Amino acid sequence: MVANAPHDQQPALTVEEQDLHPQRASLSPFPSEMEFIRYALDSAAIVAMTDVRGTITFVNSKFCEISGYSRDELIGANHRILNSGIHSTDFFRSMYRRIAGGEVWHGEICNRRKDGSHYWVDTTIVPHVNINGKVDSYTAIRFDISSRHAAEELLRRIVSVDSLTGIPNRRSFQEYLESVLPPERDNPGQVHLALLDVDTFKEINDTFGHDVGDTLLKLVSERLSALSSPDVFVARLGGDEFCLVMTNMDRTGVNDLVQTALAHLREPVPLGSVIRRYSASIGVASFPEHAGSLDELFKAADMALYHSKALGRDQAQFFIPRLREIAERKSELLHAVEVGLDRGQFHLYYQPIVPISSPGTLSFEGLLRWNHPDRNLITPAAFLTDMDDPGLQAAIGMFVVEQAFRDMRIMLDQNVPLRRLAINITNADFRSDAFVDRFFELSRETGIPPSKFCIEVTEGVFLGRDFQHLAGRLSQLHAAGVEIALDDFGTGFASLTHLRRMPIDRIKIDRSFISNITNSIEDLAIVRGVIDIAHSMGKVVTAEGVETRAQVELLHSLRCDYYQGWYFSKATPIDGLRDAVRNMPPLIAW
């Protein structure tokens, strides 16, 4: 049929149109407006008629075109020939109930072509009710909406599937959890959530490049997806974090599954030009045993994951209530530190660093103290040890450097005999250029040269992911005249290679070796060895925790350069510093 025939020319009729409208075969133009409407509809729509048993009695050309069947194949066949299997039995039962009652049904249906492919049609089914009030046939009018459905499916994939790995993303994860644990469900079954992180993923990325890192993430996805089933949902939440949602399982089954996941992930994989093994850490929490809501379930699993990492990685840990208590205490601590910084509760106390060669000129170490409203004066060991918030640590570091410049200005104005002022720095202070930039800015503002300062770092900096980045900033400070000291030497992981490569001027022997130096042959040997090695490398040595005259005498015999400890003075606020220096015991006259 020609859809756009001019009004002065009767369109040619197809065979089925002559069968459907015999009067049209001999009339021109259209005998009625209704006849033209039927013609227009037949030109634009996919039309079919069936009897009440679903047997096809009529189809138009468009129906044949979209279905791939000929008219002869369709007429007399049951409409089930087009069933795609996409829709449920309940879907068709509801539709047939409506049209069998004489009501019009409208909806979207996915049908199957002769070649097996699917197509979507917007469908209206109109029942024909005879003079006796019985439905004796159905006319279905359809419009092809396959393109729209394809676009919608693409959009759904974009927003619900991880673009790198092709598995469900965080959005799908959230939707799935909501589907298995709707808030209104009265007695939900137990649901287990496992959060998984790839161990040392950043190091892999940094070593082999992001392309190799992406390949690793795809492999992780494949290995985890092999475990998926109707009861196991796998998704990538972002970065190297994945999840498994498990239903209809007891704890033993969950444990077996996560152990299987860990075993799969330990299998060697090609990374670049090498074959390497890697591992993962998993945290598991259960609903409603460990949490009463989706958010609580996620937090509980995250706590268990953090616990798994803290215990050494490459393992799975189940949530226990104690983890929530620890997290709550840590959260309260972080809040209290924030408040303390805002309210001026933090101060620097100063302890002398006494040189044996020129006792008239002292250095001081600025030691952070928190004047807690309930716990009085507390040291960093009571609050920094468990505080792993880099942003807050950096804020504390910024406070320390600013306070140190202000206090040094006071010391210099009061003629305190001051060689250098030492402050402690952590990896968090070097996350960005802010600390170093602020240091040099304060030096310009106060007129105090960088050479009046010593930056103390601990051996932990050598294990940081950004070690090279940190080393560059330390070198920048060192080049400007800042002395660099390695604090708590002997308790961490520093090696002689680090002493040779890093811009270190001073080694501070940890107090744990000094406290028993007069009684322990082993500690004495360690201290002697450190001093000899440091001197042979052109570095000076400070002994921390010196508390007795006997220790001073022994350290002097070992040629230790500087002493620091309660034997000379406790850490003192700046307004008591002059008296503390005045009351220091005199050094031994050799």
N, C-alpha and C positions, 0 to 999 in steps of 0.2 A: 504494500500500500504506500502511496506517496503522501507524506505527511503535510506538505505545503502546496497542495494543488490549488490553482486559481479558481475563483468562483464561477467563471464562465466555462470551466472544463471539468466534466465529471471524472473523479479519480478512478483509476482501474481498480476493480475489486479482486481481492485474493479469493482463493477457493473457499477458505473457511468463512470469509466475510459473506460470500454468496449464500453459504449454508445458514449462517446466523441471521442474515437480513435478505431473504429472497426478493422482497419487493424492490430492493436497491438495484437488482440486476437489470431492471428495465426502466427505471425512473431516473430522470436527470432534469433539473438539479435535485438536491435532497428534498424528499416529500415533507419533511418536518424538521423543526429545530432539534427535537429529541434524537432524530436519526443522525443529525450532524454531530451531536454530543457523543453519541455512541461511536461514531467514526473517529472523532478526535481522541477519545479515550483509548480506543483500540490502537491508535497510532502511537500513543505515548506510553501506555502502560503494558505490563505483563499480565495477561488475563488467562484464567483457567476456570473451568467448571467441573464439579464432581457431584456424584450422587451422595446419599447419606452414608454409604459404606466407604466413601473415599475413592471410588473408581472414577478416573478421569474421563469426562465426557466431551470436553472441548478445551482446546488450547489455541492461542493465537501465535503468530510468527515470532513475536518477541519472546514468548515463553520457550519456543524451540531454540531460538538463538542463544539465550542465556543458559539453558539447561544442557545443550549439546545433544539432546535427543530429537529424533524426527517425530513428526506428528503421528505416524503410524505406530512408533514405539510407545508413545504416551497414551493415545486413546485406548481405553480399556484396561490400562495398567492402574494399579493402586497408587495413590499419591505417596505412599511410603517409599516409593522408588527414589524419592528426592531427600529422604531423611539423612542428615549429615552426622547424626550422633552427638551433636553439640548440646542439644537441649535435653532436659530431663523428662522422665515420664510424667512428672507432676506438671511440667510446663504444658504438654499437649493435653493432659487430662483437664486442666483448667480451661484451655482454649475450647476444646470440644464440648465441655459442659455449657459454655456460654452460647456457642452458635447452635447447639442442639436445642437450646431453649428459645431460639428465634431472635437472639440478640447479635448485633454486629460486634465483631472482635477486631481490634487493631493492635499491631505490635510489630516487632522486628524478628525475622526468622533467618537462620542460616541453613541454606539448602546445599545439596551435593550435586555437582554436575556428573554427566556420564563418564568423564575422565577421572572422577574422584576428587577434583578440586572443589573448594567451597565458594559460595557467594552469598551475600547478605541482601535481603529484600525487605523494604518497608511494606507491610502487608495489611490489607483490609479484607476481611472475609464477611460477605453478606449472605445470610441464609434466605432461601426462597420459601415462603410459607404459602401453601396452597389454600384452596377455598375451604378445606376442612380444618384449617388451622394447624396442619402438620408441615414440618420442614421436609421438603423432598429433594432439595439440591442446595449447593453452595457455589457462589461466585467469588473467586479470589482475585483481587486487583493488587498488583505488586509494582514497586519501583525499585530499581537497582540502586543500592546504597553501599556497594562493596568498596568503592573508593573512600567513602567517608569512614567506614569501619577500619580500613587499612590505615588511614591517617590517625584515627583514634588509637588503634593498636600500637602504632609507632610512638605516639605521644605517651601512652601508658608505659611502653618499654623504656623510653627516655627517662621518665620520672621514677620508675620503679626497679630498673635493672642497672647494676653497676657497669659503667661503660668500659672499664678496663678488663674486668674478669668475666662479665656476662652472667653473673649470679645476682640474686636479689640484693638490693641496696638497703640503706638504713630506713628509707621510707617504707619499703616492703616489709622490713622487719617489724616496724612499729604497727603497721596494719595487720600483720599476721598475729602478733601478740594480742592486739585488741580483739581479733576474731576468736582466738582460743580462750581468752580471758575477758569477756565482756563484763563491765562492772555490774550489770544487773543479774548476772548468772548467780543462782542461789547456791548451788553446790558444785562448784567447778572441780574438775579433776586436777590432779597434781601436774604442774608444768615446771620443767626445769630449764633454766637459762644458763648456758655456758659461754663466757666471753674468752676470746683467745687473742693473744698478741704474739707476733713472731719475735723471738729473742734476737737481740743485736741487729735488728733490721736496719737501723740508721748506719751502723758500721758497714753493713753489706752495701748499702746505697753509696756511702762515701768512698768505699774501696773500689767497687766495680762499676759504679755509675747508675743513674736512675733507670736506664733501659734494662739493665740486669735486675735491678730491684723490681721493676714491673714484671719481668719474666718470673721472678720468684713468687710474686703475689698471684700470678695466674696459676702457677703450679700448686700453691697452697689452696686456691679455690678449687682446682680440679680434684685434689686429694680429699678435701672436705666434702665436695659435692658427691663423691663416690659413696659417702655415708648417708646421703639424703634418702628419705622415704616418706610415706604418708605421716609417719610419726616423728620425723627429724627434718627440721627446716634449717637451711644453711644460708647465711647472708654475709656480705662484707659491709661493715659499718663505716669504714673510712680508714685511710692510711694502711697500717698492717693489722688492724683490728677486725676480727671476724666473730661470728656468733653461731651457736647451734641452739635451737629451741626444740626441746624433746617432750613429747606427750605420750601418755599411756605407757610409762616406764616406771619401775621402782628404782631405788637408789643403786642397787647392784647393776641393773641394766645401764643406768646413766654412767656409772663409773667405768663399766666395760667399754662403753662407747667412747668416752673421752680418752681412755687409755689407748684405744685403737687409733683415735685421731692423732694422739701424740706419736704413736709408733709409725703411722703413715708419714708424718711430717719429718721424722728423723731419717727417712730414706735419703740417700745421697742424691744431689741434683747438680746438673751442670750450670755453673755460674761463670759466664765468660769462657775463658779457656781452661778452667779448672773444674774438678768435681769436688763438691763440698757438702758437708752435712750441716744441717741447721736444726733448730728446735723451737718449741713454742711453750708458752705458759698459759694455763687455763684456770679460770675461776668459775665456780658453779654455785648457783643459788636456786631454791625451789619455792614455788608458789602453791599453796598459801603457807607453807611451813616457815619460811624465812621472811616473807613480805606479804603485805596486805594490799598492795597496789602495783601497777606496772612500774612506776618510777622507783618504788622501794625495791622491787625485784632487780632492776637494773643496777641500782646502787649496791645491793648486797653482792651481786655477782662481780661487780667492779672491785669491791673490797676484797673478795676472795682472790681475784686476779692479782691485785697488788700484793696480797700475802704470798701468793705463789712466787712472784718475782723476788720478794724479799727473802724467801727461803732458798733461793739459788736458781730459779727458773727450771725449764724443762720438766714440768710437773703440773698436776692438776690439784687444786685445793678446793674443798667445799666450804661454804660460808659457815661460820660459827658466830654466835652472838657476841663473843668477846671482840671480834673485829669491828662491830658497830660501836662498841664502847670506846675502842681506841680511836676510831674515826671521829667520834663526837668530841672526845677530849682534844684531839688535834685541831678540830674546827674551832673549838672554844679558845684554844691557845692562839691560833692565828688571829682571831677576832681581838683577843686581849692585847696582842702585840700591836695590831693596827691602832687600837685605842691608845695604847701606851705611847706610840710615836706621836700621835696627834696631841696628846696632853702633856708632852714633855717629861715622861716618866723615865726616859733613858738618859744615861750620862756616861762620860768617860772617866774612869779612875786611872791613875798613873803610877807605875812601878819603875823604880830606877834600874837601869842596866849599867853596872859598874865596871869600868875598865881597870885592869891591873896596872897598865903602863902609865896612864895619866889620870889619877883618881879625882882630879879637880874638875874634869869635864864629864858630865853624865849624859847618857841617853835615857829616854823614857819610852815605855810601851803603854799605849793607850788601851785599856781593858774595858770592855763594855759591861755596864751594870744596869739592871732594871730595878728601879725603885717601885716594886709592885705594891699596890694599895693594900693587899691582904697578906702577902708573903714577905713583905719587907724587901731587903736588898738581895737580889739573886743574880747569879753569874750566867753567862751564855750556855754553860753546860746543862742548865736546867730548862732551857727553852729552845735553843738553836739545834740541839741534837735531833729532835723529832720534827723539826720544821723543814719541810721539803718544798716550800713554795718559793720558786726562784724570784718571782716579782717582789715578794715581801723581803726576801734576803737582800735583794738589790737595794730596796728602800732603806734597810738598816745600814748597808754599806755606804750609801750616800749620806746618811746621817752621820756616820762615823767620820768620814773624810771632812765634812763641813765643820763638825764639832772640833776635830783635831786642828784645823787651821785657826779657828777662833781661839782655842785654848793656847796654841803656840804663840799667838800674838800677845796673849796675856803674859805667858812665861817670859817672852823676850822683853816685854815692857817692865817686868818685875826683876829683870836681871838674874833669872834662874839659870845656873850653869847648864846649858843645853847644847849637846852636840847634834843629836837627831831625835826625832819623834817617830816611833814605830806604830803602825796600825795593821790590823789583821784584815786580809782580803780573801773572799771566797770566789769560786767559779762564777757564782751568780752576778758578781760585780762586773764581770767582763762579758756578759751576754751581749752588750752593745757598746758603742763608743761613749755612752753617757758618763760613766765613771771617770775614764781617763780625760775626757773633755772637761768635766767639772773640776778635776784636780788641777789642770793647768789654768783654768779660768780663775780658781781661787788663789793660785800662786800669783797671778797677775794682779788680782784685786788687792791682796794683802801685802804684796811685796816680799813674801817669804819664798826663797828659792826652793826648787824641788830637792836640792841637795841636803836640805834640812830634814828630809823624811826617809823613813825605811818602810818598805812594804813587805809584810810577812805573809807567806803562803804556806799551806800545809802540803804534805806529800800526796794528798788526794787529788791535787790538780793534774797529776800525771796520768790519772785514770779517766779524766773527763773526756767526753766525746769531742769537745772543741779545744783539745790541748794545743794544737798548732795556732789556733786563733788566740788563745790566752797567752801563749809564749810570745807572740808578736806584740801584744800590748805590754807585757812585762818588759820586753826589749825596748819599746818606745819610752817607758818610764826610766829604765836604766840608762838609756842614752842621754836623758835629760839630767842625770845626776842622782836619781833616786837609788838608794841602796836596796837590794833585794835579799831577803832572808828566808831560808827554808826552815819552817817551824816544826817542832815535835819530831825532829829527825830520829829515825830508828823504829818508829811505831807503824809506819805505813809501807809503801811499796816503791820508794825512791831507790834508784840504783846509781852506781858510779857514772853510768852513761848520762843520766839526767844531770848530775852535778857538772859534768863536762860540757854539756850542750846548752844548758839553761844559763841565763845571766844571773847566777847566784853569787853573792858576795859573802854571805854569812850563813853559818849552820848553827841552829839552836838544838842542843841535845835535850831530849825530852826528860822531864823530871823523874819519870819512872826509872831511869838509869842512874840518876844522880842521888836519889833518896837512899839507895843502899850501897853506894859506891865504896864506903869505908868498911863494909862487912862482906861484900860479895866479890869474889875473884872474877867471876864471869862479867859482872857489870863494870868492874874496873877495866877489864881487858877491852870491852866494847868501847868505853869512853876514851881510853888511850888510843885505840885504833882509829876512832872517828877524828880525834884531834890531829893525829899524825897525818891521816889522809887529807884532811882539810887544809892543813898547813902546806903539804906538798903540792896542793892545787892552788895555792895562793889565796885561800879563804880564811876568814877569822871565825872563831867559835865562841858561842855563848852557852853557858850551862844554866839551865832553868831549874827552879825549885831548890836553890841553895838555902839551907836552913841552919847549918851549924858551922862553927869555926873549923872543925876537923875537915869538913868537906871543902872549905875554902883552901885550907893548907894543901890538901891532896890535889885539888884541881890546879893549884898554882904549880905544884911539882910536875904536873902533866903539861904545863905551859898553856893552860886554857886562857883565852884572851879576855873574856867578859863573864860577869856573874850577875845572876838575877834571882831574887827569892826573898823569903821572909827574914833571912838573917840580916839583910840590909833594911828592908822596908816592905810593908804590905802595900797593896794598891790603895792609893789615896786620892780623894777628890782634889781638884785643882786648888781650892782655897786652903788646903792643908799641906800643899806640896812643899812649901818653904820650910815648915817645921819638920816635915818628914826627912828632908835632906839634911837639915841641921842636926837631927838626932841619929843619923846613921852611924853605926860603929865604924871606927877608923880601920882602914885596910892594914894588914899586917906589914910591919916594917921588915923588909927582907935584908 
